[in-house]
Amino acid sequence: MSSSAAPQRTVRCPTCGGPSLYAAANPYRPFCSERCKNVDFGAWASEAFRVPVKPDPADDEASA
């Protein structure tokens, strides 16, 4: 049996693009820091991230 630990996975931080440890040791994963996590949360809270939707034609007829 090998006594070496498995290599730790590093991913790209969604906010800054820097390296981020993707492991239980990083409480902010997948972000690299608390700052990057808060920047992302702030964007969601201010509705900077949106899911595009097509207008429903039935809504136009109802308001006419």
Secondary structure as a PSIPRED ss2 file (coil, helix, strand):
# PSIPRED VFORMAT (PSIPRED V4.0)

   1 M C   1.000  0.000  0.000
   2 S C   1.000  0.000  0.000
   3 S C   1.000  0.000  0.000
   4 S C   1.000  0.000  0.000
   5 A C   1.000  0.000  0.000
   6 A C   1.000  0.000  0.000
   7 P C   1.000  0.000  0.000
   8 Q C   1.000  0.000  0.000
   9 R C   1.000  0.000  0.000
  10 T E   0.000  0.000  1.000
  11 V E   0.000  0.000  1.000
  12 R E   0.000  0.000  1.000
  13 C C   1.000  0.000  0.000
  14 P C   1.000  0.000  0.000
  15 T C   1.000  0.000  0.000
  16 C C   1.000  0.000  0.000
  17 G C   1.000  0.000  0.000
  18 G C   1.000  0.000  0.000
  19 P E   0.000  0.000  1.000
  20 S E   0.000  0.000  1.000
  21 L E   0.000  0.000  1.000
  22 Y C   1.000  0.000  0.000
  23 A C   1.000  0.000  0.000
  24 A C   1.000  0.000  0.000
  25 A C   1.000  0.000  0.000
  26 N C   1.000  0.000  0.000
  27 P C   1.000  0.000  0.000
  28 Y C   1.000  0.000  0.000
  29 R C   1.000  0.000  0.000
  30 P C   1.000  0.000  0.000
  31 F C   1.000  0.000  0.000
  32 C C   1.000  0.000  0.000
  33 S C   1.000  0.000  0.000
  34 E H   0.000  1.000  0.000
  35 R H   0.000  1.000  0.000
  36 C H   0.000  1.000  0.000
  37 K H   0.000  1.000  0.000
  38 N H   0.000  1.000  0.000
  39 V H   0.000  1.000  0.000
  40 D H   0.000  1.000  0.000
  41 F H   0.000  1.000  0.000
  42 G H   0.000  1.000  0.000
  43 A H   0.000  1.000  0.000
  44 W H   0.000  1.000  0.000
  45 A H   0.000  1.000  0.000
  46 S C   1.000  0.000  0.000
  47 E C   1.000  0.000  0.000
  48 A C   1.000  0.000  0.000
  49 F C   1.000  0.000  0.000
  50 R C   1.000  0.000  0.000
  51 V C   1.000  0.000  0.000
  52 P C   1.000  0.000  0.000
  53 V C   1.000  0.000  0.000
  54 K C   1.000  0.000  0.000
  55 P C   1.000  0.000  0.000
  56 D C   1.000  0.000  0.000
  57 P H   0.000  1.000  0.000
  58 A H   0.000  1.000  0.000
  59 D H   0.000  1.000  0.000
  60 D H   0.000  1.000  0.000
  61 E H   0.000  1.000  0.000
  62 A H   0.000  1.000  0.000
  63 S H   0.000  1.000  0.000
  64 A C   1.000  0.000  0.000
